[in-house]
Amino acid sequence: MAVDMEELKQKILEFATKKAKFKSKMYIKDLYKADPNAKPREIKKAANQLVQEGKLEFFSSGSTTMYGVPGFGKSEKDQFGELEEQK
């Protein structure tokens, strides 16, 4: 059964925004709960599209990648500072 990607993205965004009040960064496994009927691959694809659209953001500590809603919690830049550009 094919999942409607726009509907799935809306569910993920609603879930992430609701969770962001308590937990600003989420693992991809946390986002699987947004739609238990969707396959993990579909959730990941939808979440990545939301990042490209600017509705979610990646947060990486170097060993772990998490998703967050822009405006909630610290951004990667706030957490680690700006990286110096290589010359």
Secondary structure, 3 states (H helix, E strand, C coil): CCCCHHHHHHHHHHHHHHHHCCCCEECHHHHHHHCCCCCHHHHHHHHHHHHHHCCCEEEECCCCEEEECCCCCCCHHHHHCCCCCCC
